[in-house]
Amino acid sequence: MSLLTDALPGLLSATGAAGLIALASAAQRRLSSRSPRPAQGAAAGAVLDEPRTLRRYTLLRTSGPDGAPKQYETTRPTGTVITHWVDGRPQRFELTDVPLSDGTFAAEPFDDL
């Protein structure tokens, strides 16, 4: 019985220390999630924070059967690179937030695959 009573203070102090470490870790995670992001991460955070609305994009340097530029609808945020088939081959386009005169947004050719 004296072995149990001798070990009890050490057990209680170890449990208390583990609890304090867990609380400090949780508080640090919560505070770091509220802090502003650095300048490089701010642009990425802004892209992710914008509302997800359906937008129509005009794929620049493309044309459909009627000669009009091809259009693409998506809810993906600006800065996303999409792949679209143009003349039987895939071509990548970057979605931008640049409005065009017809009410659509510009999707710039990213590169040729």
All heavy atoms as an XYZ file, in Angstrom:
841
protein
N       0.816     -1.186      0.000
C       0.000      0.000      0.000
C       0.862      1.253      0.000
O       0.491      2.236     -0.627
C      -0.908     -0.031      1.229
C      -1.805      1.143      1.290
S      -3.328      0.806      0.493
C      -4.426      1.391      1.692
N       1.986      1.239      0.673
C       2.851      2.411      0.689
C       3.454      2.655     -0.687
O       3.754      3.796     -1.032
C       3.940      2.266      1.748
O       4.877      1.287      1.354
N       3.600      1.615     -1.510
C       4.103      1.783     -2.872
C       3.127      2.626     -3.699
O       3.531      3.502     -4.447
C       4.300      0.406     -3.533
C       4.831      0.421     -4.962
C       6.208      1.064     -5.005
C       4.890     -0.983     -5.501
N       1.827      2.372     -3.537
C       0.805      3.127     -4.243
C       0.765      4.583     -3.774
O       0.690      5.509     -4.587
C      -0.570      2.478     -4.049
C      -1.724      3.139     -4.788
C      -1.509      3.079     -6.289
C      -3.030      2.471     -4.407
N       0.820      4.789     -2.503
C       0.780      6.160     -1.992
C       2.051      6.915     -2.321
O       2.016      8.131     -2.517
C       0.559      6.177     -0.469
O       1.582      5.418      0.172
C      -0.807      5.630     -0.115
N       3.176      6.223     -2.431
C       4.421      6.889     -2.817
C       4.403      7.292     -4.297
O       4.969      8.322     -4.677
C       5.622      5.969     -2.554
C       5.889      5.777     -1.069
O       5.387      6.613     -0.279
O       6.574      4.808     -0.714
N       3.754      6.494     -5.174
C       3.727      6.767     -6.608
C       2.632      7.751     -7.004
O       2.670      8.329     -8.083
C       3.546      5.460     -7.380
N       1.631      7.935     -6.142
C       0.492      8.787     -6.476
C       0.874     10.238     -6.783
O       0.408     10.795     -7.785
C      -0.539      8.732     -5.346
C      -1.887      9.382     -5.644
C      -2.541      8.727     -6.842
C      -2.776      9.303     -4.423
N       1.732     10.898     -6.023
C       2.089     12.286     -6.380
C       2.769     12.395     -7.747
O       2.492     13.317     -8.517
C       3.035     12.723     -5.259
C       2.721     11.824     -4.119
C       2.291     10.528     -4.720
N       3.630     11.457     -8.079
C       4.294     11.478     -9.390
C       3.304     11.258    -10.525
O       3.380     11.898    -11.581
N       2.363     10.342    -10.314
C       1.345     10.069    -11.325
C       0.452     11.292    -11.547
O       0.161     11.663    -12.682
C       0.497      8.860    -10.909
C      -0.634      8.472    -11.852
C      -0.071      8.025    -13.187
C      -1.472      7.377    -11.230
N       0.039     11.928    -10.456
C      -0.804     13.117    -10.577
C      -0.070     14.280    -11.253
O      -0.640     14.998    -12.080
C      -1.326     13.541     -9.210
C      -2.366     12.605     -8.571
C      -2.716     13.097     -7.172
C      -3.595     12.514     -9.435
N       1.186     14.466    -10.940
C       1.935     15.566    -11.560
C       2.177     15.287    -13.046
O       2.117     16.211    -13.868
C       3.240     15.815    -10.810
O       4.089     14.690    -10.910
N       2.418     14.036    -13.420
C       2.611     13.707    -14.840
C       1.313     13.904    -15.617
O       1.308     14.435    -16.739
C       3.100     12.272    -14.981
N       0.186     13.518    -15.036
C      -1.109     13.703    -15.681
C      -1.430     15.191    -15.823
O      -1.913     15.640    -16.862
C      -2.219     13.000    -14.879
O      -1.874     11.622    -14.721
C      -3.559     13.118    -15.559
N      -1.148     15.962    -14.817
C      -1.379     17.406    -14.881
C      -0.500     18.066    -15.932
O      -0.958     18.949    -16.672
N       0.767     17.658    -16.018
C       1.670     18.226    -17.024
C       1.193     17.883    -18.432
O       1.216     18.739    -19.334
C       3.088     17.720    -16.799
N       0.741     16.653    -18.643
C       0.231     16.258    -19.959
C      -1.021     17.071    -20.312
O      -1.206     17.485    -21.474
C      -0.080     14.764    -19.982
N      -1.876     17.322    -19.354
C      -3.065     18.132    -19.581
C      -2.718     19.564    -19.956
O      -3.329     20.153    -20.847
N      -1.738     20.144    -19.258
C      -1.310     21.509    -19.570
C      -0.709     21.600    -20.970
O      -0.960     22.567    -21.705
C      -0.305     21.994    -18.533
C      -0.884     22.397    -17.169
C       0.244     22.754    -16.197
C      -1.819     23.580    -17.336
N       0.065     20.614    -21.357
C       0.661     20.605    -22.699
C      -0.437     20.499    -23.752
O      -0.400     21.195    -24.781
C       1.684     19.457    -22.821
C       2.910     19.760    -21.957
C       2.091     19.234    -24.271
C       3.886     18.615    -21.840
N      -1.437     19.655    -23.510
C      -2.539     19.514    -24.464
C      -3.322     20.817    -24.590
O      -3.694     21.227    -25.694
C      -3.464     18.375    -24.040
N      -3.595     21.483    -23.485
C      -4.307     22.766    -23.527
C      -3.506     23.843    -24.255
O      -4.051     24.617    -25.042
C      -4.638     23.234    -22.111
C      -5.794     22.510    -21.419
C      -5.893     22.958    -19.960
C      -7.090     22.788    -22.144
N      -2.205     23.902    -23.989
C      -1.361     24.898    -24.657
C      -1.304     24.637    -26.161
O      -1.354     25.567    -26.970
C       0.039     24.878    -24.058
N      -1.222     23.376    -26.541
C      -1.188     23.026    -27.962
C      -2.494     23.399    -28.649
O      -2.494     23.945    -29.760
C      -0.907     21.534    -28.112
O      -0.966     21.143    -29.453
N      -3.620     23.127    -28.011
C      -4.920     23.465    -28.591
C      -5.082     24.986    -28.711
O      -5.588     25.488    -29.716
C      -6.040     22.874    -27.742
N      -4.639     25.705    -27.702
C      -4.733     27.166    -27.740
C      -3.848     27.736    -28.859
O      -4.251     28.656    -29.572
C      -4.333     27.757    -26.396
N      -2.665     27.174    -29.035
C      -1.758     27.642    -30.080
C      -2.349     27.383    -31.466
O      -2.294     28.241    -32.344
C      -0.391     26.948    -29.932
C       0.692     27.494    -30.812
C       0.786     26.783    -32.142
O       0.367     25.635    -32.283
N       1.325     27.462    -33.118
N      -2.957     26.213    -31.682
C      -3.586     25.916    -32.969
C      -4.749     26.866    -33.240
O      -4.936     27.344    -34.353
C      -4.092     24.468    -32.986
C      -3.026     23.455    -33.325
C      -3.656     22.110    -33.639
N      -4.563     21.668    -32.594
C      -4.269     20.788    -31.652
N      -3.074     20.257    -31.609
N      -5.159     20.441    -30.747
N      -5.532     27.135    -32.223
C      -6.690     28.028    -32.393
C      -6.248     29.458    -32.708
O      -6.810     30.122    -33.576
C      -7.549     27.993    -31.140
C      -8.822     28.770    -31.266
C      -9.681     28.584    -30.035
N     -10.882     29.342    -30.146
C     -12.062     28.829    -30.401
N     -12.186     27.543    -30.569
N     -13.128     29.594    -30.489
N      -5.230     29.939    -32.015
C      -4.744     31.292    -32.257
C      -4.064     31.414    -33.617
O      -4.192     32.433    -34.293
C      -3.797     31.722    -31.142
C      -4.454     31.985    -29.783
C      -3.388     32.272    -28.738
C      -5.441     33.122    -29.874
N      -3.332     30.395    -34.035
C      -2.647     30.476    -35.329
C      -3.634     30.418    -36.478
O      -3.369     30.943    -37.550
C      -1.611     29.363    -35.471
O      -2.238     28.098    -35.549
N      -4.795     29.789    -36.292
C      -5.788     29.764    -37.360
C      -6.466     31.121    -37.515
O      -7.009     31.423    -38.560
C      -6.837     28.687    -37.094
O      -7.643     29.036    -35.993
N      -6.429     31.966    -36.509
C      -7.038     33.301    -36.570
C      -6.071     34.366    -37.047
O      -6.490     35.444    -37.429
C      -7.550     33.709    -35.193
C      -8.719     32.901    -34.741
C      -9.208     33.430    -33.426
N     -10.339     32.676    -32.940
C     -10.998     32.953    -31.846
N     -10.627     33.991    -31.121
N     -12.011     32.222    -31.466
N      -4.776     34.100    -37.012
C      -3.798     35.129    -37.361
C      -3.797     35.367    -38.864
O      -4.083     34.481    -39.651
C      -2.402     34.707    -36.892
O      -1.986     33.554    -37.600
N      -3.468     36.594    -39.297
C      -3.427     36.877    -40.731
C      -2.316     36.086    -41.396
O      -1.275     35.817    -40.808
C      -3.156     38.377    -40.795
C      -2.697     38.777    -39.454
C      -3.148     37.736    -38.485
N      -2.549     35.721    -42.653
C      -1.572     34.944    -43.404
C      -0.475     35.877    -43.918
O      -0.700     37.051    -44.133
C      -2.247     34.252    -44.572
C      -3.386     33.350    -44.133
C      -3.746     32.391    -45.228
N      -4.966     31.659    -45.044
C      -5.226     30.796    -44.081
N      -4.351     30.570    -43.157
N      -6.367     30.151    -44.021
N       0.717     35.320    -44.175
C       1.781     36.149    -44.757
C       1.400     36.603    -46.163
O       0.449     36.096    -46.756
C       2.994     35.224    -44.782
C       2.504     33.863    -44.480
C       1.155     33.988    -43.877
N       2.156     37.551    -46.715
C       1.820     38.159    -48.000
C       1.686     37.120    -49.109
O       0.801     37.196    -49.935
C       2.880     39.189    -48.381
N       2.562     36.123    -49.141
C       2.496     35.112    -50.186
C       1.233     34.274    -50.036
O       0.562     33.974    -51.005
C       3.724     34.214    -50.123
C       3.764     33.174    -51.224
C       5.004     32.315    -51.128
O       5.673     32.316    -50.114
N       5.296     31.588    -52.175
N       0.878     33.897    -48.829
C      -0.311     33.100    -48.585
C      -1.590     33.912    -48.669
O      -2.666     33.360    -48.810
N      -1.487     35.231    -48.603
C      -2.689     36.066    -48.633
C      -3.376     35.965    -49.984
O      -4.594     35.915    -50.056
C      -2.327     37.518    -48.333
N      -2.611     35.916    -51.059
C      -3.222     35.801    -52.381
C      -3.913     34.459    -52.534
O      -5.018     34.372    -53.055
C      -2.165     35.981    -53.470
N      -3.286     33.400    -52.072
C      -3.904     32.075    -52.158
C      -5.132     32.014    -51.269
O      -6.138     31.413    -51.638
C      -2.896     31.002    -51.761
N      -5.083     32.633    -50.107
C      -6.234     32.638    -49.212
C      -7.383     33.430    -49.800
O      -8.541     33.072    -49.651
N      -7.069     34.524    -50.506
C      -8.121     35.332    -51.108
C      -8.832     34.558    -52.201
O     -10.037     34.657    -52.368
C      -7.534     36.625    -51.673
N      -8.084     33.759    -52.963
C      -8.693     32.963    -54.016
C      -9.637     31.946    -53.415
O     -10.726     31.714    -53.907
C      -7.610     32.271    -54.870
C      -8.210     31.216    -55.767
C      -6.856     33.291    -55.680
N      -9.240     31.323    -52.316
C     -10.070     30.303    -51.704
C     -11.267     30.902    -50.969
O     -12.274     30.231    -50.808
C      -9.239     29.461    -50.733
C      -8.131     28.643    -51.382
C      -7.336     27.918    -50.318
C      -8.696     27.659    -52.391
N     -11.173     32.160    -50.540
C     -12.244     32.766    -49.771
C     -13.328     33.403    -50.640
O     -14.375     33.757    -50.142
C     -11.685     33.834    -48.817
C     -10.845     33.217    -47.719
O     -10.993     32.002    -47.486
O     -10.060     33.949    -47.103
N     -13.080     33.559    -51.950
C     -14.089     34.214    -52.765
C     -15.296     33.289    -52.939
O     -15.182     32.075    -52.916
C     -13.506     34.659    -54.101
C     -13.374     33.602    -55.151
C     -12.787     34.149    -56.439
O     -12.099     35.167    -56.409
O     -13.033     33.540    -57.475
N     -16.483     33.862    -53.078
C     -17.698     33.053    -53.172
C     -17.696     32.192    -54.437
O     -17.179     32.589    -55.470
C     -18.824     34.080    -53.202
C     -18.197     35.379    -53.480
C     -16.749     35.282    -53.135
N     -18.296     31.019    -54.341
C     -18.353     30.084    -55.460
C     -19.625     30.354    -56.260
O     -20.687     29.866    -55.932
C     -18.338     28.649    -54.951
C     -17.151     28.266    -54.098
C     -15.893     28.117    -54.904
N     -16.017     27.057    -55.859
C     -15.266     25.981    -55.902
N     -14.328     25.814    -55.009
N     -15.438     25.072    -56.828
N     -19.518     31.170    -57.299
C     -20.653     31.465    -58.160
C     -20.350     30.942    -59.555
O     -19.190     30.842    -59.957
C     -20.928     32.976    -58.231
O     -19.749     33.632    -58.701
C     -21.306     33.544    -56.881
N     -21.399     30.635    -60.285
C     -21.240     30.146    -61.646
C     -20.818     31.312    -62.536
O     -21.478     32.353    -62.574
C     -22.549     29.543    -62.153
C     -22.489     28.931    -63.546
C     -21.560     27.719    -63.551
C     -23.869     28.528    -64.003
N     -19.705     31.130    -63.226
C     -19.200     32.159    -64.141
C     -19.039     31.567    -65.523
O     -18.711     30.397    -65.682
C     -17.822     32.669    -63.682
C     -17.857     33.625    -62.550
C     -16.468     34.171    -62.321
N     -16.490     35.264    -61.380
C     -15.425     35.972    -61.056
N     -14.261     35.694    -61.582
N     -15.522     36.954    -60.188
N     -19.227     32.406    -66.529
C     -18.997     32.003    -67.912
C     -17.700     32.662    -68.381
O     -17.513     33.867    -68.246
C     -20.155     32.434    -68.797
C     -19.926     32.054    -70.257
C     -21.139     32.307    -71.071
N     -22.095     31.272    -70.685
C     -23.335     31.231    -71.115
N     -23.793     32.153    -71.920
N     -24.141     30.268    -70.737
N     -16.803     31.827    -68.915
C     -15.507     32.295    -69.396
C     -15.447     32.168    -70.911
O     -15.938     31.196    -71.485
C     -14.381     31.460    -68.783
C     -14.203     31.708    -67.300
C     -14.902     30.963    -66.363
C     -13.340     32.697    -66.845
C     -14.750     31.193    -65.005
C     -13.187     32.935    -65.495
C     -13.891     32.180    -64.583
O     -13.745     32.422    -63.254
N     -14.824     33.144    -71.554
C     -14.537     33.071    -72.978
C     -13.110     32.568    -73.121
O     -12.176     33.162    -72.577
C     -14.689     34.452    -73.647
O     -16.050     34.871    -73.504
C     -14.334     34.394    -75.116
N     -12.950     31.449    -73.844
C     -11.625     30.872    -74.056
C     -10.941     31.662    -75.165
O     -11.328     31.571    -76.343
C     -11.739     29.391    -74.425
C     -12.530     28.529    -73.438
C     -12.669     27.112    -73.956
C     -11.873     28.535    -72.076
N      -9.972     32.476    -74.808
C      -9.293     33.340    -75.775
C      -8.530     32.501    -76.794
O      -8.003     31.426    -76.482
C      -8.351     34.295    -75.047
C      -9.007     35.223    -74.010
C      -7.950     36.114    -73.367
C     -10.103     36.058    -74.637
N      -8.463     33.002    -78.022
C      -7.790     32.357    -79.153
C      -8.422     31.026    -79.542
O      -7.741     30.102    -79.956
C      -6.294     32.166    -78.875
C      -5.542     33.484    -78.814
C      -4.060     33.246    -78.852
N      -3.457     33.985    -77.759
C      -2.345     33.634    -77.159
N      -1.718     32.554    -77.486
N      -1.861     34.374    -76.189
N      -9.737     30.909    -79.391
C     -10.469     29.732    -79.849
C     -11.658     30.204    -80.661
O     -12.061     31.367    -80.582
C     -11.003     28.890    -78.673
O     -11.955     29.658    -77.932
C      -9.885     28.423    -77.766
N     -12.240     29.290    -81.448
C     -13.469     29.623    -82.163
C     -14.281     28.355    -82.363
O     -13.740     27.274    -82.579
C     -13.167     30.290    -83.507
O     -12.428     29.420    -84.323
N     -15.585     28.519    -82.270
C     -16.512     27.420    -82.472
C     -16.873     27.294    -83.941
O     -16.335     27.997    -84.794
N     -17.810     26.401    -84.252
C     -18.216     26.210    -85.653
C     -18.805     27.466    -86.291
O     -18.690     27.667    -87.489
C     -19.277     25.105    -85.589
C     -19.266     24.583    -84.195
C     -18.490     25.516    -83.342
N     -19.407     28.328    -85.478
C     -19.996     29.561    -86.015
C     -19.005     30.722    -86.059
O     -19.357     31.831    -86.439
C     -21.222     29.954    -85.197
C     -20.894     30.191    -83.729
O     -19.766     29.889    -83.301
O     -21.791     30.671    -82.998
N     -17.767     30.482    -85.656
C     -16.742     31.517    -85.680
C     -16.625     32.310    -84.395
O     -15.697     33.090    -84.219
N     -17.578     32.141    -83.480
C     -17.537     32.850    -82.197
C     -16.580     32.128    -81.246
O     -16.400     30.911    -81.335
C     -18.936     32.901    -81.590
N     -15.961     32.862    -80.331
C     -15.072     32.214    -79.364
C     -15.834     31.197    -78.512
O     -17.008     31.389    -78.198
C     -14.561     33.360    -78.499
C     -14.817     34.592    -79.275
C     -15.997     34.302    -80.163
N     -15.155     30.112    -78.154
C     -15.776     29.099    -77.300
C     -15.912     29.649    -75.890
O     -15.109     30.463    -75.440
C     -14.938     27.824    -77.287
C     -14.957     27.090    -78.602
C     -14.263     25.763    -78.479
C     -14.349     25.018    -79.802
N     -13.760     23.695    -79.694
N     -16.950     29.167    -75.196
C     -17.180     29.593    -73.821
C     -17.227     28.383    -72.911
O     -17.504     27.265    -73.347
C     -18.464     30.411    -73.717
C     -18.347     31.724    -74.474
C     -19.527     32.619    -74.266
O     -20.590     32.190    -73.825
N     -19.364     33.902    -74.578
N     -16.939     28.630    -71.622
C     -16.835     27.570    -70.625
C     -17.464     28.080    -69.333
O     -17.161     29.195    -68.899
C     -15.346     27.245    -70.413
C     -15.049     26.117    -69.480
C     -15.126     24.797    -69.900
C     -14.667     26.358    -68.171
C     -14.824     23.756    -69.042
C     -14.370     25.325    -67.304
C     -14.454     24.023    -67.756
O     -14.161     22.988    -66.900
N     -18.347     27.293    -68.723
C     -18.977     27.683    -67.457
C     -18.431     26.823    -66.328
O     -18.293     25.607    -66.475
C     -20.497     27.513    -67.530
C     -21.181     28.534    -68.379
C     -22.694     28.399    -68.320
O     -23.192     27.349    -67.880
O     -23.363     29.360    -68.707
N     -18.143     27.456    -65.197
C     -17.628     26.732    -64.041
C     -17.818     27.557    -62.775
O     -18.053     28.763    -62.846
C     -16.136     26.385    -64.224
O     -15.705     25.568    -63.148
C     -15.277     27.631    -64.288
N     -17.701     26.887    -61.635
C     -17.720     27.569    -60.340
C     -16.330     27.612    -59.732
O     -16.169     28.052    -58.604
C     -18.661     26.859    -59.353
O     -18.219     25.512    -59.184
C     -20.087     26.882    -59.845
N     -15.339     27.163    -60.469
C     -13.970     27.155    -59.940
C     -13.453     28.581    -59.773
O     -13.823     29.479    -60.523
C     -13.059     26.361    -60.846
C     -13.497     24.918    -60.872
C     -12.461     24.052    -61.416
N     -12.940     22.675    -61.326
C     -12.232     21.657    -61.635
N     -10.995     21.808    -62.065
N     -12.712     20.446    -61.526
N     -12.568     28.795    -58.790
C     -12.073     30.157    -58.532
C     -11.084     30.623    -59.598
O     -10.511     29.813    -60.338
C     -11.393     30.027    -57.168
C     -11.017     28.595    -57.063
C     -12.059     27.833    -57.820
N     -10.884     31.923    -59.654
C      -9.908     32.479    -60.588
C      -8.530     31.954    -60.234
O      -8.229     31.642    -59.087
C      -9.913     34.017    -60.536
O      -9.624     34.421    -59.202
C     -11.235     34.575    -60.963
N      -7.689     31.834    -61.252
C      -6.357     31.275    -61.054
C      -6.312     29.782    -61.312
O      -5.227     29.207    -61.426
N      -7.455     29.131    -61.435
C      -7.507     27.703    -61.712
C      -7.124     27.461    -63.163
O      -7.494     28.224    -64.055
C      -8.926     27.155    -61.461
O      -9.280     27.412    -60.112
C      -9.016     25.677    -61.737
N      -6.376     26.402    -63.417
C      -6.019     26.017    -64.777
C      -6.913     24.852    -65.173
O      -6.974     23.843    -64.472
C      -4.529     25.636    -64.877
C      -4.190     25.148    -66.278
C      -3.654     26.820    -64.507
N      -7.622     25.011    -66.287
C      -8.513     23.964    -66.782
C      -7.954     23.409    -68.086
O      -7.158     24.063    -68.761
C      -9.940     24.496    -67.019
C      -9.921     25.627    -68.061
C     -10.580     24.945    -65.719
C     -11.275     25.930    -68.650
N      -8.380     22.212    -68.464
C      -8.019     21.626    -69.746
C      -9.290     21.512    -70.575
O     -10.290     20.976    -70.116
C      -7.386     20.239    -69.551
O      -6.243     20.371    -68.715
C      -6.965     19.644    -70.886
N      -9.240     22.042    -71.804
C     -10.392     22.030    -72.700
C      -9.919     21.552    -74.061
O      -8.824     21.893    -74.513
C     -10.995     23.440    -72.793
C     -12.308     23.485    -73.483
N     -13.463     23.046    -72.892
C     -12.654     23.915    -74.720
C     -14.470     23.209    -73.730
N     -13.997     23.744    -74.845
N     -10.731     20.752    -74.724
C     -10.357     20.232    -76.036
C     -10.617     21.287    -77.101
O     -11.735     21.792    -77.240
C     -11.135     18.958    -76.346
C     -10.614     17.810    -75.545
C     -10.961     17.480    -74.269
C      -9.617     16.888    -75.935
N     -10.249     16.393    -73.838
C      -9.409     15.995    -74.851
C      -8.870     16.713    -77.088
C      -8.486     14.961    -74.895
C      -7.957     15.672    -77.122
C      -7.769     14.815    -76.053
N      -9.578     21.639    -77.848
C      -9.665     22.621    -78.923
C      -9.085     21.969    -80.171
O      -7.929     21.532    -80.175
C      -8.891     23.908    -78.578
C      -8.940     24.892    -79.733
C      -9.433     24.528    -77.305
N      -9.876     21.896    -81.229
C      -9.456     21.291    -82.497
C      -8.909     19.874    -82.299
O      -7.895     19.486    -82.889
C      -8.408     22.166    -83.197
C      -8.961     23.533    -83.571
O     -10.174     23.623    -83.858
O      -8.189     24.516    -83.564
N      -9.547     19.102    -81.437
C      -9.176     17.703    -81.239
C      -7.968     17.460    -80.363
O      -7.462     16.336    -80.282
N      -7.480     18.479    -79.697
C      -6.342     18.284    -78.781
C      -6.554     19.092    -77.508
O      -7.218     20.132    -77.524
C      -5.025     18.660    -79.447
C      -4.927     20.078    -79.898
C      -3.655     20.317    -80.730
N      -3.627     21.700    -81.156
C      -3.031     22.671    -80.478
N      -2.391     22.405    -79.377
N      -3.058     23.914    -80.921
N      -5.986     18.624    -76.397
C      -6.191     19.342    -75.133
C      -5.368     20.623    -75.086
O      -4.234     20.668    -75.553
C      -5.716     18.346    -74.075
C      -4.742     17.467    -74.793
C      -5.207     17.400    -76.219
N      -5.972     21.655    -74.543
C      -5.271     22.923    -74.339
C      -5.645     23.431    -72.955
O      -6.791     23.320    -72.534
C      -5.664     23.943    -75.400
C      -4.842     25.209    -75.335
C      -5.134     26.147    -76.496
O      -5.909     25.837    -77.396
N      -4.527     27.321    -76.459
N      -4.671     23.962    -72.249
C      -4.920     24.457    -70.901
C      -5.180     25.955    -70.921
O      -4.566     26.690    -71.681
C      -3.730     24.136    -69.991
C      -3.524     22.643    -69.867
C      -2.529     22.196    -68.842
N      -1.343     23.006    -68.729
C      -0.450     22.871    -67.756
N      -0.612     21.963    -66.838
N       0.612     23.633    -67.708
N      -6.117     26.368    -70.060
C      -6.488     27.777    -69.928
C      -6.488     28.144    -68.454
O      -6.883     27.336    -67.609
C      -7.889     28.028    -70.493
C      -7.989     27.856    -71.982
C      -8.261     26.618    -72.528
C      -7.811     28.929    -72.829
C      -8.360     26.450    -73.891
C      -7.908     28.771    -74.195
C      -8.183     27.529    -74.734
N      -6.063     29.366    -68.155
C      -6.112     29.882    -66.782
C      -7.319     30.808    -66.666
O      -7.485     31.729    -67.455
C      -4.838     30.634    -66.437
C      -4.834     31.141    -65.020
C      -3.545     31.842    -64.648
O      -2.684     32.037    -65.522
O      -3.409     32.208    -63.479
N      -8.156     30.536    -65.663
C      -9.338     31.365    -65.433
C      -8.914     32.664    -64.752
O      -8.175     32.638    -63.775
C     -10.347     30.608    -64.564
C     -10.776     29.233    -65.076
C     -11.742     28.592    -64.097
C     -11.377     29.325    -66.458
N      -9.377     33.789    -65.292
C      -9.010     35.098    -64.734
C     -10.256     35.815    -64.229
O     -11.378     35.373    -64.458
C      -8.320     35.978    -65.794
O      -9.287     36.340    -66.779
C      -7.155     35.263    -66.449
N     -10.047     36.935    -63.570
C     -11.169     37.756    -63.115
C     -11.316     39.007    -63.980
O     -11.904     39.994    -63.569
C     -11.031     38.117    -61.639
C      -9.754     38.867    -61.338
O      -8.907     39.021    -62.246
O      -9.578     39.296    -60.191
N     -10.810     38.950    -65.211
C     -10.882     40.080    -66.135
C     -12.206     40.013    -66.891
O     -12.446     39.080    -67.652
C      -9.702     40.044    -67.130
C      -9.812     41.169    -68.145
C      -8.380     40.090    -66.396
N     -13.094     40.988    -66.674
C     -14.382     40.964    -67.379
C     -14.212     41.415    -68.832
O     -13.443     42.313    -69.133
C     -15.246     41.945    -66.585
C     -14.282     42.848    -65.906
C     -13.012     42.073    -65.703
N     -14.974     40.783    -69.721
C     -14.980     41.165    -71.131
C     -16.252     41.941    -71.433
O     -17.191     41.970    -70.632
C     -14.880     39.912    -72.009
C     -13.621     39.063    -71.800
C     -13.678     37.815    -72.663
C     -12.364     39.859    -72.102
N     -16.314     42.559    -72.609
C     -17.446     43.419    -72.954
C     -18.762     42.651    -73.089
O     -19.828     43.228    -72.955
C     -17.158     44.174    -74.253
O     -16.971     43.235    -75.309
N     -18.707     41.339    -73.327
C     -19.937     40.557    -73.480
C     -20.458     40.005    -72.157
O     -21.410     39.239    -72.125
C     -19.740     39.422    -74.479
C     -18.688     38.412    -74.042
O     -18.025     38.628    -73.003
O     -18.522     37.402    -74.745
N     -19.835     40.390    -71.038
C     -20.286     39.948    -69.723
C     -19.622     38.679    -69.231
O     -19.885     38.247    -68.115
N     -18.767     38.068    -70.047
C     -18.041     36.877    -69.613
C     -16.686     37.294    -69.049
O     -16.317     38.473    -69.077
C     -17.838     35.891    -70.778
O     -17.012     36.512    -71.769
C     -19.161     35.476    -71.389
N     -15.951     36.326    -68.556
C     -14.600     36.580    -68.064
C     -13.604     35.907    -68.991
O     -13.937     34.935    -69.677
C     -14.441     36.032    -66.638
C     -15.286     36.777    -65.627
C     -16.580     36.375    -65.354
C     -14.788     37.892    -64.973
C     -17.365     37.056    -64.437
C     -15.573     38.588    -64.065
C     -16.854     38.166    -63.805
N     -12.370     36.401    -69.006
C     -11.353     35.866    -69.905
C     -10.708     34.616    -69.319
O     -10.392     34.569    -68.143
C     -10.274     36.919    -70.167
N     -10.540     33.618    -70.179
C      -9.761     32.423    -69.851
C      -8.590     32.417    -70.823
O      -8.748     32.190    -72.014
C     -10.604     31.165    -69.985
N      -7.399     32.701    -70.298
C      -6.216     32.861    -71.149
C      -5.567     31.519    -71.417
O      -5.469     30.682    -70.514
C      -5.218     33.794    -70.465
C      -5.742     35.195    -70.282
C      -4.739     36.095    -69.585
O      -3.686     35.606    -69.148
O      -5.020     37.292    -69.470
N      -5.064     31.313    -72.652
C      -4.336     30.073    -72.936
C      -3.111     29.990    -72.029
O      -2.356     30.952    -71.888
C      -3.922     30.205    -74.382
C      -4.795     31.278    -74.950
C      -5.173     32.160    -73.824
N      -2.959     28.856    -71.369
C      -1.849     28.675    -70.433
C      -0.619     28.194    -71.190
O       0.462     28.696    -71.011
C      -2.258     27.688    -69.348
C      -1.343     27.643    -68.169
C      -1.293     28.696    -67.269
C      -0.525     26.562    -67.958
C      -0.452     28.658    -66.187
C       0.328     26.521    -66.868
C       0.361     27.565    -65.989
N      -0.781     27.182    -71.990
C       0.279     26.669    -72.845
C      -0.340     25.631    -73.796
O      -1.494     25.261    -73.651
C       1.416     26.043    -72.047
C       0.978     24.844    -71.223
O      -0.193     24.412    -71.309
O       1.808     24.318    -70.484
N       0.431     25.161    -74.733
C      -0.042     24.100    -75.629
C       0.526     22.776    -75.153
O       1.718     22.666    -74.892
C       0.407     24.358    -77.070
C      -0.286     25.583    -77.648
O      -1.449     25.807    -77.305
O       0.347     26.291    -78.462
N      -0.346     21.776    -75.009
C       0.109     20.451    -74.590
C       0.621     19.680    -75.777
O       0.234     19.812    -76.866
C      -1.024     19.684    -73.911
C      -1.517     20.266    -72.603
C      -2.692     19.440    -72.085
C      -0.425     20.252    -71.580
